[in-house]
Amino acid sequence: MPSPDQIAIRGRLSAERSLADLTWLRVGGPADWLFQPADADDLAQFLAALDADIPVFPMGVGSNLIVRDGGLRGVVIRLGRGFNTIEVDGTTVTVGAAALDAHVAKRAAEAGVDLTFLRTIPGAMGGALRMNAGCYGSYIADHFVSATVVTRAGAQVTLSATDLNFAYRQTDLADGWVITDVTLQGETGVPDELNARMQSQLEKRDATQPTKERTAGSTFRNPAGFSSTGRADDVHDLKAWKVIDDAGMRGARVGGAQMSEKHSNFLINKGGATAADLEELGEEVIKRVFQSAGLTLEWEIMRIGEFAPSEGQAERGAEYRTKSGSKA
């Protein structure tokens, strides 16, 4: 089988490409290869010709991702401009997998289609589908019609909801399959009212979340098994931020990594953090929450790649600092 650089492509292929600048947390080592296909046919032909033993990882805008410091073996697929279209037909919205969730919500609202739940979800539609993203009591699964994917073998196929088997923050999409477009159905709404709702959501988000920091969105899934409902009577006992608070981990730090003081379920790169810092702090949070509440938090942030020694980590060991500055 040919190596990736021997396959005829129309897109762009880069060797030993650092992934740190492609993630919101700005950490991580290089991928062996980064492929940015020109279109779905270019992607399909590349995957069909690629050695089946070479791993493939589809990457969106890196909004919910930690790439470990040792980098990633295999080929990272990153979709660009050829995959960010947004088309509205009545109440049906078909979008490219690289279209940003926020842009989809805004474009749909302009056409009088209610997909407002997407407005404050970071990232692009491919990742939103893969993770069954949701907030305010709505999920991708509630609006899903179909999706087109390119399989690891290079076949272009259409998937139904049954194929994906939606669950809280997950689907059954096979490893190496690349989502290229998603079709959703929304309710009819009045554009001005939909825009006002989204503005209110943005104001609430900015008031409660560290939107100006380097984060990757929510770090852990809610133990309750559902996202915020947005209702006034929403309960918080089994929300990730609440059990993290109860474990005393709001503001805890490892190196340049910190659990946000503004919203304790947000992991922040305060400057100079390594992927190892971020992951070590997250694992410490999991341990402390289990000791405090008997609950095992599950990562919502995807972590990929190989570990590498972090500068100074051997000397620091598992030490971290709580918000008060005391060592633990």
C-alpha positions in Angstrom: 0.0 0.0 0.0 1.2 3.5 -0.7 2.2 5.9 2.1 0.0 8.9 2.6 2.3 11.2 0.6 2.1 8.8 -2.4 -1.6 9.1 -2.8 -3.0 11.4 -5.4 -5.0 14.2 -3.7 -6.5 17.6 -4.5 -6.4 18.8 -0.9 -3.5 19.4 1.3 -1.3 16.9 3.1 1.2 17.9 5.8 3.8 15.7 7.6 4.6 16.0 11.3 2.1 18.8 11.7 1.8 20.3 15.2 -1.8 20.1 16.4 -1.5 22.5 19.3 -2.5 25.6 17.4 -5.6 23.7 16.0 -7.1 23.1 19.5 -8.8 25.6 21.8 -6.5 24.6 24.7 -3.4 25.2 22.6 -1.6 22.1 23.7 -0.3 18.8 22.1 2.3 17.3 19.9 2.4 16.7 16.1 0.3 14.3 14.0 2.3 12.0 11.7 0.0 13.4 8.9 -2.7 16.1 8.6 -4.9 15.8 5.6 -7.3 18.6 4.6 -9.4 17.2 1.7 -10.8 19.4 -1.1 -14.2 17.8 -1.0 -16.0 14.5 -0.1 -14.7 12.7 -3.2 -11.1 13.7 -2.5 -11.5 12.4 1.1 -13.1 9.1 -0.1 -10.4 8.5 -2.7 -7.7 9.2 -0.1 -9.2 6.8 2.5 -9.8 4.1 0.0 -6.1 4.2 -1.0 -4.7 4.6 2.5 -3.1 1.5 4.2 -5.9 0.0 6.3 -3.4 -0.3 9.2 -2.9 3.4 9.5 -5.2 5.0 12.1 -7.4 7.8 11.0 -8.8 10.5 13.4 -11.3 13.1 12.2 -10.7 16.5 13.9 -13.1 19.4 13.9 -12.1 22.8 15.3 -10.5 21.3 18.4 -13.0 22.8 20.8 -13.5 19.7 22.9 -10.1 18.0 22.6 -6.8 17.5 24.4 -4.0 16.3 22.1 -1.4 14.7 24.3 2.2 16.0 24.3 3.6 13.0 22.4 1.4 13.7 19.4 -0.8 11.4 17.3 0.3 8.5 15.2 -1.6 8.1 12.0 -3.6 10.6 9.8 -5.7 13.4 11.2 -8.5 14.5 8.9 -9.5 18.1 9.2 -12.4 19.5 7.1 -12.2 23.0 5.8 -14.1 25.5 3.6 -15.5 22.8 1.3 -17.5 21.4 4.2 -19.0 24.5 5.9 -22.1 25.1 3.7 -25.5 25.8 5.4 -28.7 25.2 3.4 -32.2 25.8 4.7 -35.2 24.2 2.9 -38.4 24.9 4.8 -37.7 23.6 8.3 -34.9 21.2 7.1 -31.3 22.4 7.6 -28.5 20.6 5.8 -25.0 21.6 6.8 -21.4 20.7 6.2 -19.6 19.0 9.1 -17.2 21.9 9.3 -20.0 24.5 9.8 -19.8 26.0 13.2 -22.7 25.2 15.6 -23.2 28.9 16.3 -23.4 29.8 12.6 -25.9 27.0 12.0 -28.2 28.4 14.8 -28.0 31.9 13.4 -28.6 31.0 9.8 -31.5 28.8 10.8 -33.0 31.6 12.9 -32.8 34.0 10.0 -34.9 31.6 8.0 -37.4 31.1 10.9 -36.2 27.7 12.0 -35.6 27.0 15.7 -32.2 25.4 16.3 -31.3 27.9 18.9 -29.9 25.3 21.3 -26.8 25.2 19.1 -26.0 28.8 19.6 -23.8 28.5 22.7 -22.3 25.0 21.9 -18.6 25.4 20.9 -17.3 23.6 17.9 -18.5 22.4 14.5 -21.4 20.2 13.4 -19.3 17.0 12.9 -18.3 17.0 16.5 -21.7 18.0 17.7 -23.2 15.0 15.9 -20.5 12.6 17.1 -21.0 13.7 20.7 -24.8 14.2 20.5 -24.2 17.8 21.7 -27.0 19.5 23.6 -28.1 22.2 26.1 -31.3 23.8 27.4 -32.9 20.3 27.2 -32.4 19.8 23.5 -29.9 17.5 21.8 -28.8 16.8 18.2 -30.7 13.5 18.5 -34.0 15.5 18.9 -33.5 17.2 15.5 -31.5 14.6 13.6 -32.7 13.5 10.1 -29.6 11.9 8.5 -25.9 12.3 8.0 -23.4 11.4 5.3 -20.1 9.9 6.3 -17.0 8.5 4.5 -16.0 5.2 6.0 -12.5 4.2 6.8 -12.6 2.1 3.5 -13.6 5.2 1.5 -17.3 4.5 0.9 -19.8 7.4 1.1 -22.9 6.3 3.1 -25.9 7.8 4.6 -26.7 7.1 8.3 -30.0 7.2 10.1 -30.7 7.7 13.8 -30.9 3.9 14.3 -27.3 3.6 12.8 -26.0 6.1 15.3 -27.8 4.8 18.5 -27.8 8.2 20.2 -27.1 8.4 23.9 -26.1 11.1 26.4 -22.9 12.7 24.9 -22.2 9.8 22.5 -23.1 7.9 19.4 -22.0 4.6 17.9 -20.1 6.1 14.9 -17.3 3.8 14.0 -13.6 4.7 14.5 -12.1 6.4 11.4 -15.4 7.3 9.8 -15.6 11.0 8.8 -18.8 12.9 8.9 -19.2 15.2 5.9 -22.7 16.6 6.3 -25.6 16.6 8.7 -29.4 17.2 8.1 -31.5 18.5 11.0 -35.2 19.4 11.4 -36.3 22.4 13.5 -39.6 23.9 14.6 -40.9 27.0 12.9 -40.2 30.2 14.8 -40.2 34.0 14.4 -36.7 35.2 13.5 -36.8 38.2 15.9 -37.9 36.0 18.8 -35.3 33.3 18.0 -32.6 35.9 17.9 -33.7 37.4 21.2 -33.6 33.9 22.8 -30.1 33.3 21.5 -29.0 36.7 22.8 -30.3 35.8 26.2 -28.5 32.5 26.1 -25.2 34.2 25.2 -25.6 36.7 28.0 -26.2 33.9 30.5 -23.3 31.9 29.2 -20.9 34.9 29.4 -22.0 35.6 32.9 -21.4 32.0 34.2 -18.7 30.5 32.0 -15.0 31.5 31.4 -15.6 32.4 27.7 -12.5 34.6 27.5 -10.2 31.9 28.7 -8.5 29.0 26.9 -10.9 26.1 27.6 -12.4 23.1 25.8 -15.9 23.5 27.0 -17.4 21.3 29.7 -14.7 19.0 31.0 -16.9 16.2 32.5 -20.3 14.8 31.7 -23.0 15.5 34.2 -23.4 12.4 36.5 -27.2 13.0 36.2 -26.9 11.9 32.5 -28.4 15.0 31.0 -27.4 18.6 30.2 -28.8 21.8 31.6 -32.5 22.2 31.0 -32.4 26.0 31.2 -35.5 26.0 33.3 -35.8 27.9 36.6 -36.5 24.7 38.5 -33.5 22.9 37.1 -31.8 20.9 39.9 -28.0 20.9 40.3 -27.3 18.1 42.8 -25.8 15.9 40.1 -24.3 18.5 37.8 -20.6 18.1 37.3 -19.8 21.6 38.5 -21.7 21.0 41.8 -19.9 17.8 42.7 -16.5 19.3 41.8 -17.3 22.3 44.1 -18.3 19.9 46.9 -15.0 18.1 46.5 -13.1 21.4 47.0 -11.7 21.5 43.5 -12.9 24.8 42.2 -9.8 26.8 41.3 -7.4 23.8 41.8 -4.2 23.9 39.7 -1.5 21.7 38.2 1.2 23.8 36.5 -0.5 26.0 34.0 -3.8 24.1 34.2 -6.7 25.2 36.4 -10.3 24.3 37.1 -12.0 27.6 36.5 -13.0 29.7 39.5 -15.9 31.0 37.5 -17.3 27.6 36.5 -15.6 24.6 38.1 -16.4 22.2 35.2 -14.2 24.2 32.9 -10.5 23.2 32.6 -8.4 26.2 31.6 -4.9 26.7 30.2 -3.8 29.7 32.2 -0.6 29.9 30.2 2.2 27.5 29.6 0.1 24.4 30.5 1.0 21.1 28.9 -1.5 18.4 27.9 0.0 16.4 30.8 -0.9 19.3 33.2 -4.4 19.4 32.0 -5.0 15.7 32.1 -3.3 15.2 35.4 -5.6 17.9 37.0 -8.7 16.3 35.4 -7.7 12.9 36.8 -7.2 14.5 40.2 -10.7 16.0 40.0 -12.1 12.5 39.2 -10.3 11.1 42.3 -11.4 13.8 44.6 -15.1 13.7 43.5 -15.1 9.9 44.0 -13.7 10.4 47.5 -16.2 13.1 48.3 -19.4 11.8 46.6 -18.8 8.2 45.6 -19.4 9.2 41.9 -17.0 8.6 39.1 -17.0 11.5 36.7 -16.5 10.7 33.0 -14.5 13.0 30.7 -16.5 14.9 28.2 -13.3 16.3 26.6 -11.8 13.8 24.2 -8.2 12.9 24.9 -6.1 11.5 22.1 -2.5 10.7 21.3 0.6 9.6 23.1 2.0 10.7 26.5 5.3 12.5 26.7 7.3 13.6 29.7 6.2 17.1 30.8 8.9 19.5 31.8 9.1 19.7 35.5 6.4 17.2 36.0 8.7 14.5 37.4 9.8 16.9 40.2 6.2 18.1 40.9 4.7 14.7 40.9 1.0 14.7 41.7 1.1 17.9 43.7 -1.5 20.5 42.9 -2.8 23.6 44.5 -6.3 24.3 45.6 -7.9 27.7 45.2 -6.7 28.7 48.7 -3.1 28.0 47.6 -2.6 25.0 50.0 -0.9 21.9 48.7 -2.9 18.7 48.6 
